[in-house]
Amino acid sequence: MSASGLAAAFSLAATSPTPAPSVVPDVDVTPGVVGFVMIAAVAVLTILLVIDMSRRIRRTRYRAEIRERLEAEARGETLDDGGADGGRDRWNSDDGPSIGPGPDLR
């Protein structure tokens, strides 16, 4: 290799490479109105799904409580809905988990 070829190779290696220009400018890459509408729709659907799920869970819990009360009545037991104990019955006793006062069955 000659001195001029060596100098040319050294000068090419010493220069820092510049990044290639991007094909799409950054200004044109936005979600736009369609992206906003889609995200808003997902948010609304998520909220509606949570509301529906909480209704279904509450309804299932009430149905189970009513079923247990009907079975207790069939066995001859009675459960108070209120009275001297302030509405506390076996569903809200201190020896078990509390699930709330329950539905009004009158």
Summary of the structure (lengths in Angstrom):
residues: 106
radius of gyration: 36.1
end to end distance: 104.3
largest distance: 111.1
contacts: 175
relative contact order: 0.06
helix: 58%
strand: 0%
